[in-house]
Amino acid sequence: MEALENITYDELNIGDSATYTRTLTEEELVLFAAVSGDVNPVHLDKDYASKSLFKERIAHGMWSGALISAALATVIPGPGTVYLEQSLNFKRPVKLEDTLTIKLTVLRKEERSRVVFECEAINQEGNIVVTGEAKVIAPSEKISLERPVLPKITIGELPDA
């Protein structure tokens, strides 16, 4: 079983960075639409999307935001982190089967265990697709625990909307 271990406020230094990587599959795109309720046809309808600015279906912008959240919660600072603020600037569309690497870098440490991170999402071609900043309350106590095992949910199991 894989462990999740945090980095406490006292252990973090300006310039520290870490990455988190995930690929957008058809199934994840549809599940994200179902969970968020965002059924914009540019995400789900191939014909509609082909006539859009992007000429094909694209990911929800907040899917990239969710990956930043996952990186903060599981990598740096990790378990025990409290997410306070996030700014996002969408630079390029994320397409099906794109692999995003989220890079988080400590920009500054503030009072009361607050830490500000520079956030970048970079696709498999090395293009920056999202930038921003996140502010968190970093954990003060060391935590190490087993990564929860999530159930496998497939599109076929989704109820009709």
PyMOL commands that place a pseudoatom at each C-alpha (Angstrom):
pseudoatom trace, name=CA, resn=MET, resi=1, chain=A, elem=C, hetatm=0, pos=[0.000, 0.000, 0.000]
pseudoatom trace, name=CA, resn=GLU, resi=2, chain=A, elem=C, hetatm=0, pos=[1.317, 3.431, -0.928]
pseudoatom trace, name=CA, resn=ALA, resi=3, chain=A, elem=C, hetatm=0, pos=[1.768, 5.909, 1.911]
pseudoatom trace, name=CA, resn=LEU, resi=4, chain=A, elem=C, hetatm=0, pos=[0.819, 9.582, 2.007]
pseudoatom trace, name=CA, resn=GLU, resi=5, chain=A, elem=C, hetatm=0, pos=[3.237, 11.702, 4.019]
pseudoatom trace, name=CA, resn=ASN, resi=6, chain=A, elem=C, hetatm=0, pos=[3.064, 15.433, 4.497]
pseudoatom trace, name=CA, resn=ILE, resi=7, chain=A, elem=C, hetatm=0, pos=[5.645, 18.197, 4.649]
pseudoatom trace, name=CA, resn=THR, resi=8, chain=A, elem=C, hetatm=0, pos=[5.055, 20.461, 7.624]
pseudoatom trace, name=CA, resn=TYR, resi=9, chain=A, elem=C, hetatm=0, pos=[5.164, 24.240, 7.616]
pseudoatom trace, name=CA, resn=ASP, resi=10, chain=A, elem=C, hetatm=0, pos=[8.538, 24.171, 9.411]
pseudoatom trace, name=CA, resn=GLU, resi=11, chain=A, elem=C, hetatm=0, pos=[9.989, 21.761, 6.826]
pseudoatom trace, name=CA, resn=LEU, resi=12, chain=A, elem=C, hetatm=0, pos=[8.926, 23.849, 3.794]
pseudoatom trace, name=CA, resn=ASN, resi=13, chain=A, elem=C, hetatm=0, pos=[11.410, 26.286, 2.255]
pseudoatom trace, name=CA, resn=ILE, resi=14, chain=A, elem=C, hetatm=0, pos=[10.991, 28.951, -0.413]
pseudoatom trace, name=CA, resn=GLY, resi=15, chain=A, elem=C, hetatm=0, pos=[11.770, 27.326, -3.773]
pseudoatom trace, name=CA, resn=ASP, resi=16, chain=A, elem=C, hetatm=0, pos=[10.790, 23.800, -2.727]
pseudoatom trace, name=CA, resn=SER, resi=17, chain=A, elem=C, hetatm=0, pos=[8.724, 22.145, -5.451]
pseudoatom trace, name=CA, resn=ALA, resi=18, chain=A, elem=C, hetatm=0, pos=[6.975, 18.898, -6.281]
pseudoatom trace, name=CA, resn=THR, resi=19, chain=A, elem=C, hetatm=0, pos=[4.929, 17.449, -9.140]
pseudoatom trace, name=CA, resn=TYR, resi=20, chain=A, elem=C, hetatm=0, pos=[1.763, 15.417, -9.638]
pseudoatom trace, name=CA, resn=THR, resi=21, chain=A, elem=C, hetatm=0, pos=[0.809, 13.870, -13.013]
pseudoatom trace, name=CA, resn=ARG, resi=22, chain=A, elem=C, hetatm=0, pos=[-2.502, 12.658, -14.439]
pseudoatom trace, name=CA, resn=THR, resi=23, chain=A, elem=C, hetatm=0, pos=[-3.925, 11.863, -17.903]
pseudoatom trace, name=CA, resn=LEU, resi=24, chain=A, elem=C, hetatm=0, pos=[-7.411, 12.964, -18.966]
pseudoatom trace, name=CA, resn=THR, resi=25, chain=A, elem=C, hetatm=0, pos=[-9.355, 9.954, -20.222]
pseudoatom trace, name=CA, resn=GLU, resi=26, chain=A, elem=C, hetatm=0, pos=[-12.789, 9.928, -21.822]
pseudoatom trace, name=CA, resn=GLU, resi=27, chain=A, elem=C, hetatm=0, pos=[-14.146, 8.270, -18.704]
pseudoatom trace, name=CA, resn=GLU, resi=28, chain=A, elem=C, hetatm=0, pos=[-12.672, 10.895, -16.361]
pseudoatom trace, name=CA, resn=LEU, resi=29, chain=A, elem=C, hetatm=0, pos=[-14.006, 13.740, -18.518]
pseudoatom trace, name=CA, resn=VAL, resi=30, chain=A, elem=C, hetatm=0, pos=[-17.533, 12.302, -18.411]
pseudoatom trace, name=CA, resn=LEU, resi=31, chain=A, elem=C, hetatm=0, pos=[-17.312, 11.545, -14.689]
pseudoatom trace, name=CA, resn=PHE, resi=32, chain=A, elem=C, hetatm=0, pos=[-16.079, 15.100, -14.002]
pseudoatom trace, name=CA, resn=ALA, resi=33, chain=A, elem=C, hetatm=0, pos=[-19.093, 16.431, -15.939]
pseudoatom trace, name=CA, resn=ALA, resi=34, chain=A, elem=C, hetatm=0, pos=[-21.402, 14.208, -13.905]
pseudoatom trace, name=CA, resn=VAL, resi=35, chain=A, elem=C, hetatm=0, pos=[-19.903, 15.185, -10.547]
pseudoatom trace, name=CA, resn=SER, resi=36, chain=A, elem=C, hetatm=0, pos=[-19.652, 18.916, -11.303]
pseudoatom trace, name=CA, resn=GLY, resi=37, chain=A, elem=C, hetatm=0, pos=[-22.878, 19.222, -13.297]
pseudoatom trace, name=CA, resn=ASP, resi=38, chain=A, elem=C, hetatm=0, pos=[-20.980, 21.109, -16.029]
pseudoatom trace, name=CA, resn=VAL, resi=39, chain=A, elem=C, hetatm=0, pos=[-22.411, 19.592, -19.198]
pseudoatom trace, name=CA, resn=ASN, resi=40, chain=A, elem=C, hetatm=0, pos=[-21.223, 22.313, -21.570]
pseudoatom trace, name=CA, resn=PRO, resi=41, chain=A, elem=C, hetatm=0, pos=[-21.308, 20.664, -25.027]
pseudoatom trace, name=CA, resn=VAL, resi=42, chain=A, elem=C, hetatm=0, pos=[-17.716, 21.780, -25.744]
pseudoatom trace, name=CA, resn=HIS, resi=43, chain=A, elem=C, hetatm=0, pos=[-16.728, 19.055, -23.266]
pseudoatom trace, name=CA, resn=LEU, resi=44, chain=A, elem=C, hetatm=0, pos=[-19.199, 16.326, -24.225]
pseudoatom trace, name=CA, resn=ASP, resi=45, chain=A, elem=C, hetatm=0, pos=[-20.518, 16.771, -27.787]
pseudoatom trace, name=CA, resn=LYS, resi=46, chain=A, elem=C, hetatm=0, pos=[-18.021, 15.978, -30.549]
pseudoatom trace, name=CA, resn=ASP, resi=47, chain=A, elem=C, hetatm=0, pos=[-20.090, 17.646, -33.308]
pseudoatom trace, name=CA, resn=TYR, resi=48, chain=A, elem=C, hetatm=0, pos=[-20.696, 20.809, -31.299]
pseudoatom trace, name=CA, resn=ALA, resi=49, chain=A, elem=C, hetatm=0, pos=[-17.035, 21.001, -30.224]
pseudoatom trace, name=CA, resn=SER, resi=50, chain=A, elem=C, hetatm=0, pos=[-15.839, 20.570, -33.836]
pseudoatom trace, name=CA, resn=LYS, resi=51, chain=A, elem=C, hetatm=0, pos=[-17.477, 23.925, -34.646]
pseudoatom trace, name=CA, resn=SER, resi=52, chain=A, elem=C, hetatm=0, pos=[-16.035, 25.665, -31.579]
pseudoatom trace, name=CA, resn=LEU, resi=53, chain=A, elem=C, hetatm=0, pos=[-12.921, 27.792, -31.244]
pseudoatom trace, name=CA, resn=PHE, resi=54, chain=A, elem=C, hetatm=0, pos=[-11.012, 24.646, -30.203]
pseudoatom trace, name=CA, resn=LYS, resi=55, chain=A, elem=C, hetatm=0, pos=[-12.245, 22.382, -33.080]
pseudoatom trace, name=CA, resn=GLU, resi=56, chain=A, elem=C, hetatm=0, pos=[-12.487, 19.421, -30.695]
pseudoatom trace, name=CA, resn=ARG, resi=57, chain=A, elem=C, hetatm=0, pos=[-13.713, 18.487, -27.239]
pseudoatom trace, name=CA, resn=ILE, resi=58, chain=A, elem=C, hetatm=0, pos=[-11.722, 19.958, -24.356]
pseudoatom trace, name=CA, resn=ALA, resi=59, chain=A, elem=C, hetatm=0, pos=[-11.456, 19.357, -20.634]
pseudoatom trace, name=CA, resn=HIS, resi=60, chain=A, elem=C, hetatm=0, pos=[-13.287, 21.400, -18.050]
pseudoatom trace, name=CA, resn=GLY, resi=61, chain=A, elem=C, hetatm=0, pos=[-10.941, 24.131, -16.835]
pseudoatom trace, name=CA, resn=MET, resi=62, chain=A, elem=C, hetatm=0, pos=[-11.626, 23.102, -13.275]
pseudoatom trace, name=CA, resn=TRP, resi=63, chain=A, elem=C, hetatm=0, pos=[-10.313, 19.599, -13.981]
pseudoatom trace, name=CA, resn=SER, resi=64, chain=A, elem=C, hetatm=0, pos=[-6.879, 21.254, -14.021]
pseudoatom trace, name=CA, resn=GLY, resi=65, chain=A, elem=C, hetatm=0, pos=[-7.836, 23.091, -10.832]
pseudoatom trace, name=CA, resn=ALA, resi=66, chain=A, elem=C, hetatm=0, pos=[-8.846, 19.791, -9.249]
pseudoatom trace, name=CA, resn=LEU, resi=67, chain=A, elem=C, hetatm=0, pos=[-5.404, 18.362, -10.073]
pseudoatom trace, name=CA, resn=ILE, resi=68, chain=A, elem=C, hetatm=0, pos=[-3.784, 21.305, -8.279]
pseudoatom trace, name=CA, resn=SER, resi=69, chain=A, elem=C, hetatm=0, pos=[-6.003, 20.558, -5.288]
pseudoatom trace, name=CA, resn=ALA, resi=70, chain=A, elem=C, hetatm=0, pos=[-4.967, 16.888, -5.409]
pseudoatom trace, name=CA, resn=ALA, resi=71, chain=A, elem=C, hetatm=0, pos=[-1.281, 17.827, -5.555]
pseudoatom trace, name=CA, resn=LEU, resi=72, chain=A, elem=C, hetatm=0, pos=[-1.637, 20.134, -2.538]
pseudoatom trace, name=CA, resn=ALA, resi=73, chain=A, elem=C, hetatm=0, pos=[-3.564, 17.484, -0.595]
pseudoatom trace, name=CA, resn=THR, resi=74, chain=A, elem=C, hetatm=0, pos=[-1.366, 14.485, -1.378]
pseudoatom trace, name=CA, resn=VAL, resi=75, chain=A, elem=C, hetatm=0, pos=[2.124, 15.680, -2.361]
pseudoatom trace, name=CA, resn=ILE, resi=76, chain=A, elem=C, hetatm=0, pos=[3.118, 19.127, -1.049]
pseudoatom trace, name=CA, resn=PRO, resi=77, chain=A, elem=C, hetatm=0, pos=[2.303, 19.987, 1.694]
pseudoatom trace, name=CA, resn=GLY, resi=78, chain=A, elem=C, hetatm=0, pos=[0.129, 16.825, 1.728]
pseudoatom trace, name=CA, resn=PRO, resi=79, chain=A, elem=C, hetatm=0, pos=[-2.255, 15.384, 4.326]
pseudoatom trace, name=CA, resn=GLY, resi=80, chain=A, elem=C, hetatm=0, pos=[-3.521, 17.943, 6.832]
pseudoatom trace, name=CA, resn=THR, resi=81, chain=A, elem=C, hetatm=0, pos=[-3.321, 20.847, 4.365]
pseudoatom trace, name=CA, resn=VAL, resi=82, chain=A, elem=C, hetatm=0, pos=[-6.195, 23.346, 4.404]
pseudoatom trace, name=CA, resn=TYR, resi=83, chain=A, elem=C, hetatm=0, pos=[-6.839, 24.983, 1.007]
pseudoatom trace, name=CA, resn=LEU, resi=84, chain=A, elem=C, hetatm=0, pos=[-7.645, 28.704, 1.377]
pseudoatom trace, name=CA, resn=GLU, resi=85, chain=A, elem=C, hetatm=0, pos=[-7.317, 30.470, -1.999]
pseudoatom trace, name=CA, resn=GLN, resi=86, chain=A, elem=C, hetatm=0, pos=[-6.622, 29.753, -5.662]
pseudoatom trace, name=CA, resn=SER, resi=87, chain=A, elem=C, hetatm=0, pos=[-6.106, 31.907, -8.751]
pseudoatom trace, name=CA, resn=LEU, resi=88, chain=A, elem=C, hetatm=0, pos=[-6.064, 30.256, -12.170]
pseudoatom trace, name=CA, resn=ASN, resi=89, chain=A, elem=C, hetatm=0, pos=[-5.097, 31.580, -15.588]
pseudoatom trace, name=CA, resn=PHE, resi=90, chain=A, elem=C, hetatm=0, pos=[-6.026, 29.235, -18.448]
pseudoatom trace, name=CA, resn=LYS, resi=91, chain=A, elem=C, hetatm=0, pos=[-3.373, 29.538, -21.174]
pseudoatom trace, name=CA, resn=ARG, resi=92, chain=A, elem=C, hetatm=0, pos=[-4.239, 26.657, -23.535]
pseudoatom trace, name=CA, resn=PRO, resi=93, chain=A, elem=C, hetatm=0, pos=[-6.994, 24.070, -23.810]
pseudoatom trace, name=CA, resn=VAL, resi=94, chain=A, elem=C, hetatm=0, pos=[-6.547, 20.624, -22.298]
pseudoatom trace, name=CA, resn=LYS, resi=95, chain=A, elem=C, hetatm=0, pos=[-7.627, 17.885, -24.676]
pseudoatom trace, name=CA, resn=LEU, resi=96, chain=A, elem=C, hetatm=0, pos=[-8.623, 14.268, -24.241]
pseudoatom trace, name=CA, resn=GLU, resi=97, chain=A, elem=C, hetatm=0, pos=[-5.624, 12.037, -23.503]
pseudoatom trace, name=CA, resn=ASP, resi=98, chain=A, elem=C, hetatm=0, pos=[-3.455, 15.024, -22.535]
pseudoatom trace, name=CA, resn=THR, resi=99, chain=A, elem=C, hetatm=0, pos=[-1.170, 14.258, -19.617]
pseudoatom trace, name=CA, resn=LEU, resi=100, chain=A, elem=C, hetatm=0, pos=[-0.797, 17.165, -17.229]
pseudoatom trace, name=CA, resn=THR, resi=101, chain=A, elem=C, hetatm=0, pos=[2.027, 17.548, -14.776]
pseudoatom trace, name=CA, resn=ILE, resi=102, chain=A, elem=C, hetatm=0, pos=[1.170, 19.898, -11.948]
pseudoatom trace, name=CA, resn=LYS, resi=103, chain=A, elem=C, hetatm=0, pos=[4.225, 21.688, -10.572]
pseudoatom trace, name=CA, resn=LEU, resi=104, chain=A, elem=C, hetatm=0, pos=[3.873, 23.406, -7.214]
pseudoatom trace, name=CA, resn=THR, resi=105, chain=A, elem=C, hetatm=0, pos=[6.647, 25.696, -5.938]
pseudoatom trace, name=CA, resn=VAL, resi=106, chain=A, elem=C, hetatm=0, pos=[6.773, 27.440, -2.551]
pseudoatom trace, name=CA, resn=LEU, resi=107, chain=A, elem=C, hetatm=0, pos=[6.712, 31.196, -3.261]
pseudoatom trace, name=CA, resn=ARG, resi=108, chain=A, elem=C, hetatm=0, pos=[6.506, 32.460, 0.302]
pseudoatom trace, name=CA, resn=LYS, resi=109, chain=A, elem=C, hetatm=0, pos=[5.746, 31.522, 3.865]
pseudoatom trace, name=CA, resn=GLU, resi=110, chain=A, elem=C, hetatm=0, pos=[3.450, 33.762, 5.892]
pseudoatom trace, name=CA, resn=GLU, resi=111, chain=A, elem=C, hetatm=0, pos=[2.288, 34.006, 9.487]
pseudoatom trace, name=CA, resn=ARG, resi=112, chain=A, elem=C, hetatm=0, pos=[-0.061, 31.432, 11.006]
pseudoatom trace, name=CA, resn=SER, resi=113, chain=A, elem=C, hetatm=0, pos=[1.308, 28.551, 8.890]
pseudoatom trace, name=CA, resn=ARG, resi=114, chain=A, elem=C, hetatm=0, pos=[0.147, 30.097, 5.601]
pseudoatom trace, name=CA, resn=VAL, resi=115, chain=A, elem=C, hetatm=0, pos=[2.126, 29.110, 2.504]
pseudoatom trace, name=CA, resn=VAL, resi=116, chain=A, elem=C, hetatm=0, pos=[1.692, 30.502, -1.023]
pseudoatom trace, name=CA, resn=PHE, resi=117, chain=A, elem=C, hetatm=0, pos=[2.512, 28.208, -3.947]
pseudoatom trace, name=CA, resn=GLU, resi=118, chain=A, elem=C, hetatm=0, pos=[3.128, 29.009, -7.587]
pseudoatom trace, name=CA, resn=CYS, resi=119, chain=A, elem=C, hetatm=0, pos=[1.049, 26.538, -9.618]
pseudoatom trace, name=CA, resn=GLU, resi=120, chain=A, elem=C, hetatm=0, pos=[1.712, 25.397, -13.176]
pseudoatom trace, name=CA, resn=ALA, resi=121, chain=A, elem=C, hetatm=0, pos=[-0.001, 22.731, -15.260]
pseudoatom trace, name=CA, resn=ILE, resi=122, chain=A, elem=C, hetatm=0, pos=[2.201, 21.541, -18.126]
pseudoatom trace, name=CA, resn=ASN, resi=123, chain=A, elem=C, hetatm=0, pos=[1.037, 19.170, -20.863]
pseudoatom trace, name=CA, resn=GLN, resi=124, chain=A, elem=C, hetatm=0, pos=[2.979, 16.274, -22.369]
pseudoatom trace, name=CA, resn=GLU, resi=125, chain=A, elem=C, hetatm=0, pos=[4.375, 18.578, -25.065]
pseudoatom trace, name=CA, resn=GLY, resi=126, chain=A, elem=C, hetatm=0, pos=[5.906, 20.881, -22.446]
pseudoatom trace, name=CA, resn=ASN, resi=127, chain=A, elem=C, hetatm=0, pos=[3.318, 23.638, -22.949]
pseudoatom trace, name=CA, resn=ILE, resi=128, chain=A, elem=C, hetatm=0, pos=[2.062, 25.507, -19.910]
pseudoatom trace, name=CA, resn=VAL, resi=129, chain=A, elem=C, hetatm=0, pos=[-1.732, 25.196, -19.947]
pseudoatom trace, name=CA, resn=VAL, resi=130, chain=A, elem=C, hetatm=0, pos=[-2.607, 26.738, -16.549]
pseudoatom trace, name=CA, resn=THR, resi=131, chain=A, elem=C, hetatm=0, pos=[-0.799, 29.073, -14.150]
pseudoatom trace, name=CA, resn=GLY, resi=132, chain=A, elem=C, hetatm=0, pos=[-1.827, 30.479, -10.820]
pseudoatom trace, name=CA, resn=GLU, resi=133, chain=A, elem=C, hetatm=0, pos=[-1.197, 30.741, -7.118]
pseudoatom trace, name=CA, resn=ALA, resi=134, chain=A, elem=C, hetatm=0, pos=[-2.611, 28.810, -4.190]
pseudoatom trace, name=CA, resn=LYS, resi=135, chain=A, elem=C, hetatm=0, pos=[-2.624, 29.719, -0.513]
pseudoatom trace, name=CA, resn=VAL, resi=136, chain=A, elem=C, hetatm=0, pos=[-2.886, 26.982, 2.099]
pseudoatom trace, name=CA, resn=ILE, resi=137, chain=A, elem=C, hetatm=0, pos=[-2.508, 26.419, 5.785]
pseudoatom trace, name=CA, resn=ALA, resi=138, chain=A, elem=C, hetatm=0, pos=[0.345, 23.931, 5.921]
pseudoatom trace, name=CA, resn=PRO, resi=139, chain=A, elem=C, hetatm=0, pos=[0.167, 21.161, 8.512]
pseudoatom trace, name=CA, resn=SER, resi=140, chain=A, elem=C, hetatm=0, pos=[2.094, 21.690, 11.725]
pseudoatom trace, name=CA, resn=GLU, resi=141, chain=A, elem=C, hetatm=0, pos=[2.299, 18.003, 12.672]
pseudoatom trace, name=CA, resn=LYS, resi=142, chain=A, elem=C, hetatm=0, pos=[3.895, 15.194, 10.678]
pseudoatom trace, name=CA, resn=ILE, resi=143, chain=A, elem=C, hetatm=0, pos=[1.350, 12.762, 9.209]
pseudoatom trace, name=CA, resn=SER, resi=144, chain=A, elem=C, hetatm=0, pos=[1.949, 9.467, 7.433]
pseudoatom trace, name=CA, resn=LEU, resi=145, chain=A, elem=C, hetatm=0, pos=[-0.958, 7.240, 6.433]
pseudoatom trace, name=CA, resn=GLU, resi=146, chain=A, elem=C, hetatm=0, pos=[-2.010, 4.718, 3.828]
pseudoatom trace, name=CA, resn=ARG, resi=147, chain=A, elem=C, hetatm=0, pos=[-3.431, 6.158, 0.620]
pseudoatom trace, name=CA, resn=PRO, resi=148, chain=A, elem=C, hetatm=0, pos=[-7.162, 5.351, 0.511]
pseudoatom trace, name=CA, resn=VAL, resi=149, chain=A, elem=C, hetatm=0, pos=[-8.240, 2.909, -2.175]
pseudoatom trace, name=CA, resn=LEU, resi=150, chain=A, elem=C, hetatm=0, pos=[-11.050, 4.416, -4.226]
pseudoatom trace, name=CA, resn=PRO, resi=151, chain=A, elem=C, hetatm=0, pos=[-13.740, 2.332, -5.917]
pseudoatom trace, name=CA, resn=LYS, resi=152, chain=A, elem=C, hetatm=0, pos=[-13.529, 1.967, -9.677]
pseudoatom trace, name=CA, resn=ILE, resi=153, chain=A, elem=C, hetatm=0, pos=[-16.509, 3.782, -11.182]
pseudoatom trace, name=CA, resn=THR, resi=154, chain=A, elem=C, hetatm=0, pos=[-17.233, 3.360, -14.874]
pseudoatom trace, name=CA, resn=ILE, resi=155, chain=A, elem=C, hetatm=0, pos=[-19.419, 5.329, -17.251]
pseudoatom trace, name=CA, resn=GLY, resi=156, chain=A, elem=C, hetatm=0, pos=[-21.730, 2.323, -17.628]
pseudoatom trace, name=CA, resn=GLU, resi=157, chain=A, elem=C, hetatm=0, pos=[-22.620, 2.585, -13.947]
pseudoatom trace, name=CA, resn=LEU, resi=158, chain=A, elem=C, hetatm=0, pos=[-23.626, 6.240, -14.110]
pseudoatom trace, name=CA, resn=PRO, resi=159, chain=A, elem=C, hetatm=0, pos=[-27.340, 6.921, -13.784]
pseudoatom trace, name=CA, resn=ASP, resi=160, chain=A, elem=C, hetatm=0, pos=[-29.075, 8.616, -16.699]
pseudoatom trace, name=CA, resn=ALA, resi=161, chain=A, elem=C, hetatm=0, pos=[-29.297, 12.369, -16.170]
for i in range(1, 161): cmd.bond("trace and resi %d" % i, "trace and resi %d" % (i + 1))
show_as sticks, trace
zoom trace
